[in-house]
Amino acid sequence: MKKGVIILLAAALGLSACNRFEKGEGDMTYKIYNSEGKAKIQEGDFVKLNGIQIIETKGGDSTLVNTYDNERPAFFPIGKSMFKGDLASALKLLGEGDSAVFKLNLDSMAKYSGQPKPTGAKDNFSTFTIKIEKVLHKAANEADSTFEKKKRSFFEEEYKVLIAKNKANEASKISKYIADNSLKTQTTASGLQYIIEAPGNAQRATLTDTIMVDYTGQFTNKKADGKINVFDTSDAKIAKDAGIYSPMAQYSARPLVLGQLAPGFIEGVQLIGVGGKIKIIIPSKLGYGENGGGPINPFTPLVFDISLKSIK
């Protein structure tokens, strides 16, 4: 793990004393961990960053965002500050290569962003641990249209780097996941790897069938806290542990039309009958491919634990 990442994770996990924090604008407090001495971020700039956002709860720290877990940096246009001590004003204390931790007021964030205040917060602050990867500075008097073209080109080039990295690392991610979990998988002709934990009955679903399944989908990399990196599940407890629980979601066996699912998921389900359980490791060519989708990056392998409850 890179030194900068270790510093950020240590800060996010509360390993730095709070009395080291300095007073910033409004209610913001901050601590700069590393400064490269480069030009500070200004209003109008475009920033590539990695970061972790947490709130402290009675049960411990709750992670709201972690770009390292997602393996996808954030791109942040620096606009006018909405209030003194907001994230934009915090980032203006930094330059390219810098890292810092900021505590921002939750009430103010909710008021000016229009987003609800996170539930369960122990105090009225959210902690942001930030590493500035790159800064695209807007020159004085530069036309907005000209800078917009630069921003688009900047983003496209950085995204190409992400895609190339994911493509190059996909096979090793799968191998590492299998080795780390001491799995003994079988492999189909398509490249799907699987372990049948319970075969179920002789019935097999067809593409036009609706299946009732309990499932958990995760990435091959673990989260910074060592937990599995879940992106979707039908299990409420797993969702809560993973920090992705939504009161609007259905946490029970879910009805899915088999033919509308990713090829790897289809193939895995058809290897078991009703009552069966299977773990499948889906390479991106059988999943979301070179484009990705939602929280899933291009060329990302996925792991699913599936229980087939019934076939309609």
Number of C-alpha atoms within 10 A of each C-alpha: 5 6 8 15 16 12 18 21 20 13 22 24 18 12 10 14 8 11 7 11 16 12 13 18 14 14 16 22 21 22 20 17 16 14 14 11 11 11 13 15 24 20 16 17 19 24 24 19 22 21 23 22 19 20 23 18 13 10 9 11 16 20 20 15 14 22 15 16 18 16 15 16 20 15 17 14 16 18 13 12 14 15 16 17 22 23 19 20 23 24 24 16 17 24 22 21 17 23 26 23 24 26 26 25 20 20 14 20 20 13 13 11 10 9 9 11 15 14 8 12 19 13 12 15 21 22 26 25 26 27 27 21 17 17 22 18 18 20 10 7 6 9 10 11 9 10 18 13 11 16 20 10 12 17 17 12 11 14 15 11 12 17 18 13 13 19 16 11 13 18 15 10 19 22 12 14 17 16 11 9 8 9 12 10 15 12 12 11 6 13 14 21 21 22 19 18 14 14 16 19 11 10 13 14 22 16 13 11 15 18 22 20 23 19 20 19 20 18 23 21 21 14 16 15 11 8 11 18 20 23 18 18 26 20 16 17 12 17 18 11 13 19 16 15 18 11 7 6 10 12 17 14 18 16 16 15 17 22 15 12 13 16 18 24 22 18 18 24 24 16 17 24 21 22 16 20 25 21 21 25 29 26 23 25 18 19 22 22 18 16 12 15 11 7 11 20 20 23 25 26 25 25 22 22 21 24 24 24 18 17 19 12
